[in-house]
């Protein structure tokens, strides 16, 4: 089983970043085959300037990411929720990496063919909104499950959310327990 960790916060000093690094290092310590993509430090243009009507000038980074995904069995996404969505750097990464012909294509009848079936994924999310909010309204979780991962054939196996950040009740102990809970999902491998 090969795991690919995608750290999707642009802030290298964030809780999300610390969580992703802990997960990655825990996987390494357990002897798992794991790779890390760190969007806080990677240098790439996340803007899909022409939609999918023509390629950008340099496609080397997206092609490298696609190869890492192809080589992986499980994808672990770490990101904060800002304005009910992932940060723009992660959205741009999805736009540039999960492209037609890689993540999906349409057959001659216009039906979607999912090209990444057999892979699984987990979402590890932080938010200022309360955790229960995502259970009631879905939003970002539903979008990722059905319209990003599911659209390409990737099955969502875990979704852990730590809400209420920077609110009363947000403590170092609560954050530490969340980080440990995220890393504990590695026991499934």
Secondary structure, 3 states (H helix, E strand, C coil): CEEEEEECCCCCCCHHHHHHHHHHHHHHHCCCEEEEEECCCCCCCCCCCCCCCCCCCCCHHHHHHHHHHHCCCEEEEEEECECCECCHHHHHHHHHHCCECCCEEECCCCCEEECCCCCEEEEEEECCCCHHHHHHHCCHHHHHHHHHHHHHCCEEEEEEEECCCCCCCCCHHHHHHHHHHHHHHHHHC
